[in-house]
Amino acid sequence: MATQYSEYGAYTPYADEYGPGDGRRRHRLPAVLRAPLEARAWRELAYVLLSLPIGIALFTFAVTALSLGASLIVTFVGIPVLAAGLAVCRGFAALERVRARGLLGLDVAAPEPLRPRGRGALARMNAVLKSGASWRHVLYALVILPWATFSFCVTVILCTFGWSMLTYPLWFWFFPMYGGQDGLQLYGDEQHQIYLNNPFEITVTALVGLLVTLAVPWIVRALTTVDRLLVHGLLGPSRLASRVVELEVDRGVVVDTAAADLRRIERDLHDGAQARLVALAMDLGLAKEKLREDPRAAARMVDEAHGEVKTALQELRDLARGIHPAVLTDRGLDAALSSVASRCAVPVRVEVDLAERPAPAIEGIAYFTVSELLQNVSKHSRARAATVDVWRVDNRLLVQVVDDGVGGADASAGSGLAGLAGRLDAVDGILVVDSPAGGPTRVTAELPWRPAGL
C-alpha cells in the first residue's frame, strides 16, 4: 500500500479508501457523493469533536503551569514547577501525535530527545527548559483551544443544520405538530394527510440540507488540514534538528564512501601495479645475471620487462583516472565525459550545455556519476546506443544518461545505483531511475549548482 506525502507530513491511506496494490480503488459513486459515507470522513469528524475537550485540558494545564512557575520563580521553586510543566506538555504532545496518526493518518516523528549535560535533576531540568521542542509543545497547548473551539462550532452547526434540513420531510410523518400539519382528516373510507406546508418548500429545504451534508466532509477536511499543520509544525522535530540529523547521516555516507574508495585503491595497487612491478624487478634481476652468460636471453627478458612496464604504467593511469582524471581538471566535463564515452562498449553521444564550469567537487561527482552509469550500460543493459546530456537549470546541475537496453534497473534493490544515490544524497543531490522492463532506461542525477571559485 503506497504512502502519500504532503507538506505537513506523511499520510498513510487506510484500507477502506484504497484497493489492493498502489492505485486507488475504483468507485461507482463520485467522490462528492460517497464522502459522507467514508470512514475517513468520520475519523476526521471524531478528531474535530475530540479536539475541544482535549484543547480545554491542554490550555488549562499550560496556563496554570506557566502562571504558577512564573509567579514562584523569585523563590526558585518556580523553576522546577516550570520544568515539570514543560515535561508534562511533552507527554501530552506524544499523545496528540498518536491521536493524529490514528484519526488523521498523519505520521509525525517525535522531536529530538533531551540531551542533559550531566547527571541529576538539575541537568534534566536545564535540558527541558532549553529545549525548543518543549516550548513549541506549550505553544501548541495555547493555540489548540481557540482553533478547536472554532472548528468544533463550525462542524456542529453545519452538521446539525444539514441533517435537520435533509430530514425535514420526515418531520411530517413522525412529528406532525412540528411540521406545520393539522393532523389527520377522514374522507369516506380513505385516510388522507393534509399538509399545510408547500411541497415546493419541503423539496427545496431537503435539497439544501443534502448539499450542506455533502459539503460537511470537505469542510471538516479543510479544518483538519490546519490541525495537520499545527501537529507537524509544533509537535514534530524542528527543521534545524531534522537538517542536523540529515547532515550527520550524509557525513556518515561520505566517510564510508571515502573509506571504500581508499580500500579499492589499495586493493588495485596491491593486486595490479604493485604485483607487476615486483615481477618486473625480479625479471630485471635475472636479466642482469644472464647478461654476461647469455646476452640474447637477457635481451629477451629485458624486452619482456619493457612490455610489463607499459602494462603497469597503463594500470597506474587507469587508477589515477579513477581517483581524479587530469582531463577533468584541465578541460572540464565535456572533454572528460567524451573520454569516458569513448571507452564504453556501446556508442555514446555526449552533449554538455554549460556556460561555465561548476565547482570542482560538483564537477567530480557529475563525472563519476556518468562513469559509473556508463559502466552499467556496458555490463548489464545490452544496449545498442546511449546518450549523455548535461545541462543547468537555475541553481541545479542535471545529468541524464539514457540507453535503449533491456531496462529493469532498480535503485532500491541494493545495486550500484543505490550506492550512487547515497553519494548524491550526501551533497543534496537526487537520483531518479526510470527503467521499465524492456527499456529504455533513463537515469537522471540532479546536483546543486555551485560555480567554480566558490
C-alpha positions in Angstrom: 0.0 0.0 0.0 1.6 3.2 -1.1 2.2 6.2 1.2 1.3 9.7 0.2 3.3 12.7 1.3 2.3 16.2 1.7 3.8 19.4 3.0 2.7 18.6 6.6 4.0 15.0 6.8 3.2 11.5 5.6 -0.4 10.4 5.2 -0.9 6.6 5.3 -4.1 5.6 3.4 -6.5 3.2 5.0 -7.8 0.0 3.6 -11.3 1.4 3.1 -10.1 4.2 0.8 -7.7 2.2 -1.4 -7.9 -1.1 -3.0 -5.2 -3.7 -3.5 -1.9 -2.5 -4.9 -0.7 1.0 -5.1 -3.6 2.6 -7.0 -6.9 3.9 -5.9 -9.9 1.6 -5.9 -12.5 2.5 -8.5 -15.8 3.6 -7.1 -19.1 3.8 -8.9 -20.2 6.9 -7.0 -18.3 10.1 -7.4 -16.2 11.3 -4.5 -18.6 14.2 -3.6 -21.4 11.7 -3.0 -19.5 9.0 -1.2 -17.5 11.3 1.1 -20.1 11.4 3.9 -20.2 7.6 4.0 -16.4 7.0 4.0 -14.6 6.1 7.2 -12.0 8.8 6.7 -14.8 11.5 7.0 -16.0 10.0 10.3 -12.4 9.8 11.6 -11.8 13.4 10.8 -15.2 14.4 12.4 -14.2 12.5 15.5 -10.9 14.3 15.6 -12.6 17.7 15.4 -15.1 16.8 18.1 -12.4 15.5 20.4 -10.2 18.5 19.9 -12.4 20.8 22.0 -12.3 18.8 25.3 -8.6 18.0 24.8 -7.9 21.6 23.9 -9.6 22.8 27.1 -7.5 20.4 29.2 -4.2 21.3 27.4 -4.9 25.0 27.6 -5.9 24.9 31.3 -2.8 22.9 32.2 -0.4 25.0 30.2 -1.7 28.3 31.5 -1.7 27.0 35.1 1.9 25.7 34.8 3.2 28.8 33.2 1.4 31.2 35.6 2.4 29.2 38.7 6.0 28.8 37.5 6.4 32.5 36.7 4.8 33.6 40.0 7.1 31.4 42.0 10.3 32.0 40.0 11.6 34.5 42.5 11.6 31.8 45.2 13.5 29.4 43.0 10.6 27.0 43.4 9.1 28.2 40.1 12.0 26.6 38.0 11.1 23.0 39.0 7.4 23.8 38.5 8.0 25.2 35.1 10.3 22.4 34.1 7.7 19.8 35.3 5.0 21.6 33.3 7.1 21.5 30.1 7.8 17.8 30.7 4.1 17.1 31.0 3.4 19.1 27.9 5.9 16.8 26.0 3.9 13.8 27.2 0.7 15.4 26.0 2.4 16.1 22.7 3.2 12.4 22.3 -0.5 11.5 22.9 -1.5 14.1 20.3 0.8 12.6 17.8 -0.8 9.2 18.4 -4.3 10.7 18.0 -3.3 12.4 14.8 -1.8 9.1 13.5 -4.9 7.1 14.4 -7.6 9.5 13.2 -5.9 11.7 10.5 -3.4 9.2 9.2 -0.7 11.8 9.9 2.7 10.2 10.9 4.8 12.8 12.6 8.2 11.8 14.1 8.9 12.6 17.7 11.1 15.7 18.2 14.8 15.5 19.1 15.3 13.9 22.5 16.5 15.7 25.6 20.3 15.6 26.0 21.1 16.7 29.5 24.7 17.8 30.1 25.4 15.8 33.1 23.5 13.7 35.6 20.9 14.6 38.2 17.7 16.5 38.4 19.3 19.9 37.7 20.8 18.7 34.4 17.4 17.3 33.3 15.6 20.5 34.3 18.1 22.6 32.4 17.7 20.4 29.3 13.9 20.7 29.4 14.0 24.4 29.8 16.5 24.9 27.0 14.7 22.5 24.6 12.9 24.4 21.8 10.6 21.4 21.3 9.3 21.8 24.9 8.3 25.4 24.2 6.7 24.5 20.9 4.6 22.0 22.7 3.5 24.7 25.2 2.6 26.9 22.2 0.5 24.1 20.8 -1.3 23.8 24.0 -2.1 27.5 24.0 -3.1 27.6 20.3 -5.2 24.5 20.1 -8.1 25.7 22.2 -9.2 28.7 20.1 -8.8 26.8 16.9 -10.6 23.7 18.4 -13.4 25.9 19.6 -13.8 27.4 16.1 -13.6 24.1 14.2 -16.0 22.5 16.8 -18.6 25.2 16.4 -18.4 25.2 12.6 -18.7 21.5 12.4 -21.5 21.0 14.9 -23.5 23.9 13.4 -23.1 22.6 9.8 -23.9 19.0 10.8 -27.0 20.0 12.7 -28.2 22.4 10.1 -27.6 19.9 7.2 -29.1 16.8 8.7 -32.1 18.7 10.2 -32.9 20.2 6.8 -32.2 16.9 5.0 -34.7 15.1 7.2 -37.2 17.9 7.1 -39.8 15.8 5.2 -39.7 13.1 7.8 -41.0 15.6 10.4 -44.5 15.4 8.8 -44.6 11.7 9.4 -43.2 11.4 12.9 -43.7 14.9 14.4 -46.7 16.5 12.7 -47.1 19.1 15.3 -43.6 20.5 14.4 -44.1 20.1 10.7 -46.9 22.6 10.5 -49.6 19.9 10.0 -53.2 20.0 11.3 -53.3 16.2 11.7 -55.5 13.6 10.0 -58.8 14.1 8.4 -61.1 11.3 7.1 -62.9 11.4 3.8 -65.0 8.4 3.1 -63.2 5.2 3.6 -59.7 6.7 2.9 -57.4 8.4 5.3 -55.7 11.5 4.0 -53.0 13.7 5.4 -53.5 17.4 4.8 -50.3 19.3 4.5 -50.5 23.0 5.2 -46.8 23.4 4.0 -45.9 24.0 0.4 -44.4 20.8 -1.2 -42.0 23.0 -3.1 -40.7 24.4 0.2 -40.2 20.9 1.6 -38.3 19.8 -1.5 -36.1 22.9 -1.6 -35.3 22.6 2.1 -34.3 18.9 1.7 -32.1 19.7 -1.3 -30.4 22.5 0.6 -29.8 20.0 3.5 -28.4 17.5 1.1 -25.9 20.0 -0.3 -24.8 21.0 3.1 -24.5 17.4 4.2 -22.4 16.6 1.2 -20.2 19.7 1.8 -19.6 19.0 5.5 -16.9 16.3 5.0 -14.9 18.6 2.7 -15.2 21.5 5.2 -14.1 19.2 8.0 -11.2 18.0 5.9 -10.2 21.6 5.3 -10.4 22.3 9.1 -8.3 19.2 9.8 -5.7 20.5 7.4 -4.9 23.3 9.8 -4.7 20.6 12.6 -2.2 18.7 10.5 -0.1 21.8 10.1 -0.2 22.5 13.8 0.7 19.0 14.7 3.5 18.8 12.1 4.9 22.3 12.9 4.7 22.3 16.7 4.8 18.7 17.8 7.3 17.3 15.3 11.0 17.8 15.0 12.3 21.2 14.0 13.7 21.8 10.6 17.1 22.6 12.1 17.1 19.4 14.1 16.0 17.4 11.0 18.7 19.1 9.0 21.3 18.2 11.6 20.3 14.6 11.6 20.3 14.5 7.8 23.8 16.1 7.7 25.0 13.5 10.2 23.7 10.7 8.0 25.2 12.3 4.9 28.5 12.7 6.7 28.5 9.0 7.6 27.8 8.2 3.9 30.7 10.4 2.8 33.1 8.8 5.3 32.0 5.3 4.3 32.4 6.1 0.7 35.8 7.6 1.2 36.9 4.6 3.2 35.6 2.2 0.5 37.5 4.2 -2.2 40.7 4.0 -0.2 40.3 0.3 0.2 39.6 -0.1 -3.6 42.7 2.0 -4.4 44.8 0.0 -2.0 43.5 -3.3 -3.5 44.1 -2.2 -7.0 47.6 -1.1 -6.2 48.4 -4.3 -4.3 46.8 -6.7 -6.8 47.7 -4.8 -10.0 50.6 -2.4 -10.5 52.5 -3.4 -7.3 52.4 -7.1 -8.3 53.6 -6.2 -11.8 56.4 -4.0 -10.5 57.6 -6.8 -8.2 57.6 -9.3 -11.0 59.4 -6.7 -13.2 62.1 -6.2 -10.6 62.7 -10.0 -10.4 62.8 -10.3 -14.2 65.3 -7.4 -14.4 67.4 -9.1 -11.7 67.5 -12.4 -13.7 68.3 -10.5 -16.9 71.2 -8.8 -15.1 72.7 -12.1 -14.0 72.4 -13.6 -17.5 73.7 -10.5 -19.3 77.3 -11.9 -19.4 76.5 -15.6 -19.8 73.6 -15.4 -22.3 73.2 -11.9 -23.8 70.3 -13.0 -26.1 68.3 -14.4 -23.3 69.0 -11.3 -21.2 67.8 -9.1 -24.1 64.7 -11.1 -24.5 64.0 -10.8 -20.7 64.6 -7.0 -20.9 62.2 -6.8 -23.8 59.5 -8.7 -21.8 60.2 -6.4 -18.9 59.7 -3.4 -21.1 56.2 -4.7 -22.0 55.4 -5.2 -18.3 56.5 -1.6 -17.7 54.0 -0.4 -20.3 51.2 -2.5 -18.8 52.0 -1.3 -15.3 52.0 2.3 -16.5 48.6 1.8 -18.1 47.2 0.4 -14.9 48.6 3.3 -13.0 47.0 5.7 -15.4 43.6 4.0 -15.1 43.9 4.1 -11.3 44.8 7.8 -11.4 41.9 8.4 -13.7 39.6 6.6 -11.3 40.8 8.9 -8.5 40.5 12.2 -10.4 41.3 12.3 -14.1 43.7 15.0 -15.3 41.5 15.8 -18.3 38.6 16.8 -16.0 40.8 19.3 -14.2 42.4 20.7 -17.4 39.5 20.7 -19.9 36.3 20.2 -17.9 33.3 18.0 -18.1 32.8 18.0 -21.9 36.2 16.5 -22.6 36.3 14.2 -19.6 32.9 12.7 -20.4 33.8 12.3 -24.0 36.8 10.3 -22.9 34.7 8.1 -20.7 32.2 7.6 -23.6 35.0 6.6 -25.9 35.8 3.6 -23.6 32.1 2.5 -23.4 31.2 -0.8 -25.1 28.3 0.9 -27.0 28.3 4.1 -29.0 27.6 7.1 -26.7 26.6 10.6 -27.7 27.7 13.3 -25.3 26.2 16.8 -25.1 27.3 19.2 -22.4 25.5 22.6 -22.4 27.1 24.6 -19.6 28.1 28.3 -19.9 30.6 28.0 -17.1 32.2 25.2 -15.1 30.8 24.1 -11.8 32.7 23.8 -8.6 35.4 21.1 -8.7 33.6 18.9 -6.1 30.3 19.0 -8.1 32.1 18.5 -11.3 33.9 15.5 -9.9 30.6 13.9 -8.7 29.0 14.5 -12.0 31.9 12.9 -13.8 32.0 9.8 -11.6 28.2 9.5 -11.8 28.3 9.3 -15.6 31.3 7.0 -15.5 29.5 4.5 -13.2 26.3 4.7 -15.2 28.1 4.0 -18.5 29.8 1.1 -16.8 26.4 -0.3 -16.0 25.3 0.3 -19.6 28.4 -1.7 -20.8 27.9 -4.6 -18.4 24.2 -5.0 -17.9 22.0 -3.1 -20.3 22.6 -5.0 -23.6 22.0 -1.6 -25.3 22.9 -0.6 -28.8 23.4 3.1 -28.1 23.4 5.6 -25.2 23.3 9.3 -24.7 24.7 11.6 -22.0 23.2 15.1 -21.5 24.5 17.6 -19.0 22.8 21.0 -18.5 21.9 23.6 -15.9 18.5 24.7 -14.7 18.6 27.7 -12.3 20.7 26.5 -9.3 20.7 22.8 -10.2 23.0 20.7 -12.4 21.2 18.0 -14.3 23.0 14.9 -15.7 21.0 12.3 -17.7 22.1 9.0 -19.1 19.7 7.2 -21.5 20.2 3.8 -23.2 18.0 1.6 -25.3 18.7 -1.6 -23.4 16.5 -4.2 -21.8 15.6 -2.0 -18.7 14.7 -3.3 -15.3 17.3 -1.2 -13.4 16.2 -0.7 -9.8 18.0 1.7 -7.3 16.2 0.2 -4.3 17.5 -3.4 -4.9 20.8 -2.8 -3.2 22.7 -2.5 -6.5 25.4 0.0 -7.5 22.6 2.5 -8.2 21.7 2.5 -4.5 25.3 3.4 -3.6 25.3 6.1 -6.3 22.1 7.5 -4.9 23.7 7.6 -1.4 26.6 9.6 -2.8 24.4 12.1 -4.5 22.2 12.4 -1.4 25.3 13.4 0.7 25.6 16.6 -1.3 21.8 17.3 -1.5 21.6 15.5 -4.9 18.8 13.3 -6.2 18.9 10.2 -8.4 15.8 9.3 -10.4 15.7 6.0 -12.2 13.1 5.3 -14.9 13.7 1.8 -16.3 10.6 -0.2 -17.2 11.0 -3.8 -18.2 12.0 -3.9 -21.9 13.6 -0.5 -21.7 14.6 2.2 -22.3 16.5 3.2 -19.2 16.6 6.8 -18.2 18.7 7.8 -15.2 18.7 11.5 -14.1 21.0 12.9 -11.5 20.3 16.3 -10.0 23.1 18.1 -8.2 23.3 21.6 -6.5 25.0 24.1 -8.7 28.0 26.0 -7.3 30.2 27.9 -9.8 33.9 27.3 -9.8 35.9 29.5 -7.4 33.3 29.4 -4.6 
